[in-house]
Amino acid sequence: MGNCPSVYLHCELCDVSMALPNRKPPMFYWDETSQLCVAIPSCLGFCDCCQRLISVEDFSTPIAALRQQLWALEQLQHEMVGQIWPRFMLQFWPASKRQYAELSRQIAATELLLRVRQIPERQPRCLSCGSTAFIGYPEYPYRDSCFLAKIPETLRHSCGELWQARYSHFSCHIRTAPYYFSLSGDALL
């Protein structure tokens, strides 16, 4: 986990305390039909059902931005295949094959995220209990390490009180085995 401290939060008004790990466990959407696994865009959120800060789905990126990203990736792939020299390199050069395969994977992942977002009536969910009743903080995403270097002043508990933070150099243990979710947001076993 590195040298990142764990964060302990406390709400004075409700007298609620909790520890946050400095990393989130790996979470993925799993598509049965395409056998594709894509990392879930998530952020920090306070779930009303779990009564704690936890990972929640982050739908803050507009669908138009995802479509633009997909179009740019497809254009890049088209340019890569469209030239004669790259076609030759794709056939005989391992580095070009890896680059093409990575680009294809990024296109498939972006398409899958677009499919998730375009499901009618699909709301972001808590990635622990599946509830849609939470306050999300998309401006404070989890990072691979040191995701909360300092608690921002706008991070509030559901009662409206500011969280008070203290840090510990002892890390909270978290599950490192990945979690898998269907495209509708249901946890898979």
Summary of the structure (lengths in Angstrom):
residues: 189
radius of gyration: 19.9
end to end distance: 25.8
largest distance: 67.3
contacts: 501
relative contact order: 0.28
helix: 28%
strand: 26%
